[in-house]
Amino acid sequence: MAKLAEAASPKFNSAVMPKSVRLFRNAVPGPDTDSLILVIEYEDMAAYGARTTFENSNSEWKELFSSQPDSPEVLRSVQLLTEFQP
């Protein structure tokens, strides 16, 4: 949670920012209740690409989220989703 709070600091603002950031956890008791799901929504794929370029070129950002042997978090997956409207 400390990393997410630091990531939200103004020093990591860029020309393109997410339009929403939401954090979820499973409400049904079971083995996955300790997992969190972070949903970051962008206006479109161009905005996602611009922000990704910013993050990949920012050494402080990369250091903040670099894998450390003693980190309590584990990134399990990344998904790019588009809204489906039947």
N, C-alpha and C positions, 0 to 999 in steps of 0.2 A: 504494500500500500504506500510505503514511503517513496518508492520509485515512481509510482503513478502521480503522487502529489508533486514530486519534483518535475516530472514531465509536463505537468500543467502550468508550471511557472512561466512568466513572461519571457524569460531568456530563450525559451524554445518556440516562441511564436514565429510563424512564417507567413508569407503572403497568402497561402491557402491553408485553412484550418478545417478540421472536421465540423460538420453541422450538428453532430450530437455524439456524445460518448456516454455509454451506459454500462453498468456493471451488474451482472446477475449471478445468482447461485441457485442450485437446485433446492426447491422447497420440499421435495419428497424425501423423507428419511431413507438413508441407504449409504452405500459405500462412496458415492460421488458427491456427498453434501459438502465436502471440503473444497471442491473445485469451484473456480470462478470463471465466468465467461465475460470477456470484455468485448463489447460491440462498439465499433467506431464507424460512424456513418459519414460519408462524403457526398457532396452534391452530385458528382458523376465520376467516371473513371479518370478523366483528365485531372480532377482535383486530387483524387487518390494518388495518381502518378506524380503530381507536383509535390505533394507532401512527402511521399516516399523518397523522392530525389533529395529533398531537404534533409530528411532524417539520415539517409545514407551518406550525405556529404558533410554532416555535422559531427565532428569528433567527440564533442561532449555528449551528444545523444547516443552515439554508438557505445561510448564507455559506460554510460548509465545502464544500458540494456544488454551489455555484453554478459555472456555466460560466465558465472563464477562457481567454483567447486562448492562453496558454502552457501549459495543462494537458496532461499527457502522456496522459490517459485520454479516451476518447470513449464515451459511452453509446450503444450501437447499438440496443437494444430493451429493452422491459419487457414481461413476460408475467405474467398472473395464471393460475395453473394449479390444477386440482383433481385429486385422485388418482382414477384410474379403476380399479375393481376388477370385472372381468367375473364 
